[in-house]
Amino acid sequence: MEREQIREVLKNILEKEVSEPVTEIGDKVNLVERYGLDSVDVVSLLMQVEQRFRVRIKHDELAALSSVGTLLDLLEDRLGHVVTTGD
């Protein structure tokens, strides 16, 4: 799965989590600030990501997952893809 395909899946998961259309999902978008996610929302989002992509995100990796880009980088790494620059 390529980065843009992963981004689209992440967008769909995020739309379900925030119950509204997600229009901005560039690499620099801060998930917490942009979409007003609290800690419970973040855990729920990450659980859905783990389930959808069949990956595990370690507790110590959570602090680094502040933006869409960092989450995409982690998923690409876990899925065995070369990291490419995003927008």
PyMOL CGO cylinders between C-alpha atoms (Angstrom):
from pymol import cmd
from pymol.cgo import CYLINDER

trace = [
    CYLINDER, 0.00, 0.00, 0.00, 1.42, 3.36, -1.04, 0.3, 1, 1, 1, 1, 1, 1,
    CYLINDER, 1.42, 3.36, -1.04, 1.55, 6.49, 1.14, 0.3, 1, 1, 1, 1, 1, 1,
    CYLINDER, 1.55, 6.49, 1.14, -1.46, 8.13, -0.53, 0.3, 1, 1, 1, 1, 1, 1,
    CYLINDER, -1.46, 8.13, -0.53, -3.53, 4.96, -0.12, 0.3, 1, 1, 1, 1, 1, 1,
    CYLINDER, -3.53, 4.96, -0.12, -2.58, 4.86, 3.57, 0.3, 1, 1, 1, 1, 1, 1,
    CYLINDER, -2.58, 4.86, 3.57, -3.51, 8.55, 3.84, 0.3, 1, 1, 1, 1, 1, 1,
    CYLINDER, -3.51, 8.55, 3.84, -6.95, 7.85, 2.33, 0.3, 1, 1, 1, 1, 1, 1,
    CYLINDER, -6.95, 7.85, 2.33, -7.62, 5.02, 4.79, 0.3, 1, 1, 1, 1, 1, 1,
    CYLINDER, -7.62, 5.02, 4.79, -6.46, 7.27, 7.65, 0.3, 1, 1, 1, 1, 1, 1,
    CYLINDER, -6.46, 7.27, 7.65, -8.80, 10.00, 6.38, 0.3, 1, 1, 1, 1, 1, 1,
    CYLINDER, -8.80, 10.00, 6.38, -11.74, 7.58, 6.45, 0.3, 1, 1, 1, 1, 1, 1,
    CYLINDER, -11.74, 7.58, 6.45, -10.90, 6.44, 9.98, 0.3, 1, 1, 1, 1, 1, 1,
    CYLINDER, -10.90, 6.44, 9.98, -10.55, 10.04, 11.14, 0.3, 1, 1, 1, 1, 1, 1,
    CYLINDER, -10.55, 10.04, 11.14, -13.87, 11.04, 9.57, 0.3, 1, 1, 1, 1, 1, 1,
    CYLINDER, -13.87, 11.04, 9.57, -15.61, 8.31, 11.56, 0.3, 1, 1, 1, 1, 1, 1,
    CYLINDER, -15.61, 8.31, 11.56, -13.82, 9.40, 14.74, 0.3, 1, 1, 1, 1, 1, 1,
    CYLINDER, -13.82, 9.40, 14.74, -14.71, 13.10, 14.45, 0.3, 1, 1, 1, 1, 1, 1,
    CYLINDER, -14.71, 13.10, 14.45, -18.10, 12.50, 12.79, 0.3, 1, 1, 1, 1, 1, 1,
    CYLINDER, -18.10, 12.50, 12.79, -17.49, 15.08, 10.10, 0.3, 1, 1, 1, 1, 1, 1,
    CYLINDER, -17.49, 15.08, 10.10, -15.86, 15.30, 6.67, 0.3, 1, 1, 1, 1, 1, 1,
    CYLINDER, -15.86, 15.30, 6.67, -12.08, 15.63, 6.84, 0.3, 1, 1, 1, 1, 1, 1,
    CYLINDER, -12.08, 15.63, 6.84, -10.76, 17.97, 4.17, 0.3, 1, 1, 1, 1, 1, 1,
    CYLINDER, -10.76, 17.97, 4.17, -7.27, 18.75, 5.46, 0.3, 1, 1, 1, 1, 1, 1,
    CYLINDER, -7.27, 18.75, 5.46, -4.99, 15.75, 5.91, 0.3, 1, 1, 1, 1, 1, 1,
    CYLINDER, -4.99, 15.75, 5.91, -1.57, 17.02, 4.79, 0.3, 1, 1, 1, 1, 1, 1,
    CYLINDER, -1.57, 17.02, 4.79, 1.58, 15.72, 6.45, 0.3, 1, 1, 1, 1, 1, 1,
    CYLINDER, 1.58, 15.72, 6.45, 1.98, 18.80, 8.67, 0.3, 1, 1, 1, 1, 1, 1,
    CYLINDER, 1.98, 18.80, 8.67, -1.57, 18.68, 10.07, 0.3, 1, 1, 1, 1, 1, 1,
    CYLINDER, -1.57, 18.68, 10.07, -1.56, 18.20, 13.84, 0.3, 1, 1, 1, 1, 1, 1,
    CYLINDER, -1.56, 18.20, 13.84, -4.31, 15.69, 14.57, 0.3, 1, 1, 1, 1, 1, 1,
    CYLINDER, -4.31, 15.69, 14.57, -5.01, 16.89, 18.11, 0.3, 1, 1, 1, 1, 1, 1,
    CYLINDER, -5.01, 16.89, 18.11, -5.04, 20.61, 17.36, 0.3, 1, 1, 1, 1, 1, 1,
    CYLINDER, -5.04, 20.61, 17.36, -6.77, 20.50, 13.96, 0.3, 1, 1, 1, 1, 1, 1,
    CYLINDER, -6.77, 20.50, 13.96, -9.51, 18.06, 14.89, 0.3, 1, 1, 1, 1, 1, 1,
    CYLINDER, -9.51, 18.06, 14.89, -9.80, 18.73, 18.62, 0.3, 1, 1, 1, 1, 1, 1,
    CYLINDER, -9.80, 18.73, 18.62, -9.02, 15.16, 19.62, 0.3, 1, 1, 1, 1, 1, 1,
    CYLINDER, -9.02, 15.16, 19.62, -8.66, 14.45, 23.31, 0.3, 1, 1, 1, 1, 1, 1,
    CYLINDER, -8.66, 14.45, 23.31, -6.63, 11.57, 24.74, 0.3, 1, 1, 1, 1, 1, 1,
    CYLINDER, -6.63, 11.57, 24.74, -9.56, 9.14, 24.50, 0.3, 1, 1, 1, 1, 1, 1,
    CYLINDER, -9.56, 9.14, 24.50, -10.12, 10.10, 20.85, 0.3, 1, 1, 1, 1, 1, 1,
    CYLINDER, -10.12, 10.10, 20.85, -6.42, 9.59, 20.07, 0.3, 1, 1, 1, 1, 1, 1,
    CYLINDER, -6.42, 9.59, 20.07, -6.42, 6.14, 21.68, 0.3, 1, 1, 1, 1, 1, 1,
    CYLINDER, -6.42, 6.14, 21.68, -9.58, 5.21, 19.77, 0.3, 1, 1, 1, 1, 1, 1,
    CYLINDER, -9.58, 5.21, 19.77, -8.10, 6.48, 16.50, 0.3, 1, 1, 1, 1, 1, 1,
    CYLINDER, -8.10, 6.48, 16.50, -4.87, 4.56, 17.03, 0.3, 1, 1, 1, 1, 1, 1,
    CYLINDER, -4.87, 4.56, 17.03, -6.73, 1.38, 17.95, 0.3, 1, 1, 1, 1, 1, 1,
    CYLINDER, -6.73, 1.38, 17.95, -8.66, 1.64, 14.69, 0.3, 1, 1, 1, 1, 1, 1,
    CYLINDER, -8.66, 1.64, 14.69, -5.41, 2.25, 12.78, 0.3, 1, 1, 1, 1, 1, 1,
    CYLINDER, -5.41, 2.25, 12.78, -3.80, -0.76, 14.45, 0.3, 1, 1, 1, 1, 1, 1,
    CYLINDER, -3.80, -0.76, 14.45, -6.77, -2.95, 13.63, 0.3, 1, 1, 1, 1, 1, 1,
    CYLINDER, -6.77, -2.95, 13.63, -7.10, -1.76, 10.02, 0.3, 1, 1, 1, 1, 1, 1,
    CYLINDER, -7.10, -1.76, 10.02, -3.41, -2.07, 9.20, 0.3, 1, 1, 1, 1, 1, 1,
    CYLINDER, -3.41, -2.07, 9.20, -2.70, -4.99, 11.54, 0.3, 1, 1, 1, 1, 1, 1,
    CYLINDER, -2.70, -4.99, 11.54, 0.20, -3.21, 13.21, 0.3, 1, 1, 1, 1, 1, 1,
    CYLINDER, 0.20, -3.21, 13.21, 1.12, -2.44, 16.82, 0.3, 1, 1, 1, 1, 1, 1,
    CYLINDER, 1.12, -2.44, 16.82, 1.99, 1.05, 17.95, 0.3, 1, 1, 1, 1, 1, 1,
    CYLINDER, 1.99, 1.05, 17.95, 4.11, 0.99, 21.08, 0.3, 1, 1, 1, 1, 1, 1,
    CYLINDER, 4.11, 0.99, 21.08, 3.38, 3.27, 24.01, 0.3, 1, 1, 1, 1, 1, 1,
    CYLINDER, 3.38, 3.27, 24.01, 6.70, 5.10, 23.63, 0.3, 1, 1, 1, 1, 1, 1,
    CYLINDER, 6.70, 5.10, 23.63, 5.91, 5.83, 19.97, 0.3, 1, 1, 1, 1, 1, 1,
    CYLINDER, 5.91, 5.83, 19.97, 2.69, 7.67, 20.81, 0.3, 1, 1, 1, 1, 1, 1,
    CYLINDER, 2.69, 7.67, 20.81, 4.44, 10.91, 21.82, 0.3, 1, 1, 1, 1, 1, 1,
    CYLINDER, 4.44, 10.91, 21.82, 6.01, 11.20, 18.36, 0.3, 1, 1, 1, 1, 1, 1,
    CYLINDER, 6.01, 11.20, 18.36, 2.68, 10.82, 16.56, 0.3, 1, 1, 1, 1, 1, 1,
    CYLINDER, 2.68, 10.82, 16.56, 1.59, 14.44, 16.63, 0.3, 1, 1, 1, 1, 1, 1,
    CYLINDER, 1.59, 14.44, 16.63, 1.05, 14.94, 12.91, 0.3, 1, 1, 1, 1, 1, 1,
    CYLINDER, 1.05, 14.94, 12.91, -0.43, 13.09, 9.98, 0.3, 1, 1, 1, 1, 1, 1,
    CYLINDER, -0.43, 13.09, 9.98, 3.04, 12.84, 8.45, 0.3, 1, 1, 1, 1, 1, 1,
    CYLINDER, 3.04, 12.84, 8.45, 4.62, 11.17, 11.47, 0.3, 1, 1, 1, 1, 1, 1,
    CYLINDER, 4.62, 11.17, 11.47, 1.78, 8.65, 11.61, 0.3, 1, 1, 1, 1, 1, 1,
    CYLINDER, 1.78, 8.65, 11.61, 2.11, 7.95, 7.89, 0.3, 1, 1, 1, 1, 1, 1,
    CYLINDER, 2.11, 7.95, 7.89, 5.88, 7.52, 8.29, 0.3, 1, 1, 1, 1, 1, 1,
    CYLINDER, 5.88, 7.52, 8.29, 5.34, 4.99, 11.07, 0.3, 1, 1, 1, 1, 1, 1,
    CYLINDER, 5.34, 4.99, 11.07, 2.74, 3.08, 9.09, 0.3, 1, 1, 1, 1, 1, 1,
    CYLINDER, 2.74, 3.08, 9.09, 4.93, 3.00, 5.99, 0.3, 1, 1, 1, 1, 1, 1,
    CYLINDER, 4.93, 3.00, 5.99, 7.80, 1.69, 8.10, 0.3, 1, 1, 1, 1, 1, 1,
    CYLINDER, 7.80, 1.69, 8.10, 5.61, -0.99, 9.69, 0.3, 1, 1, 1, 1, 1, 1,
    CYLINDER, 5.61, -0.99, 9.69, 4.15, -1.99, 6.35, 0.3, 1, 1, 1, 1, 1, 1,
    CYLINDER, 4.15, -1.99, 6.35, 7.62, -2.26, 4.83, 0.3, 1, 1, 1, 1, 1, 1,
    CYLINDER, 7.62, -2.26, 4.83, 7.49, 0.63, 2.38, 0.3, 1, 1, 1, 1, 1, 1,
    CYLINDER, 7.49, 0.63, 2.38, 10.12, 3.24, 1.61, 0.3, 1, 1, 1, 1, 1, 1,
    CYLINDER, 10.12, 3.24, 1.61, 9.22, 6.57, 3.15, 0.3, 1, 1, 1, 1, 1, 1,
    CYLINDER, 9.22, 6.57, 3.15, 8.50, 9.26, 0.57, 0.3, 1, 1, 1, 1, 1, 1,
    CYLINDER, 8.50, 9.26, 0.57, 8.07, 12.95, 1.12, 0.3, 1, 1, 1, 1, 1, 1,
    CYLINDER, 8.07, 12.95, 1.12, 4.50, 14.14, 1.37, 0.3, 1, 1, 1, 1, 1, 1,
    CYLINDER, 4.50, 14.14, 1.37, 2.91, 17.54, 1.01, 0.3, 1, 1, 1, 1, 1, 1,
]
cmd.load_cgo(trace, "trace")
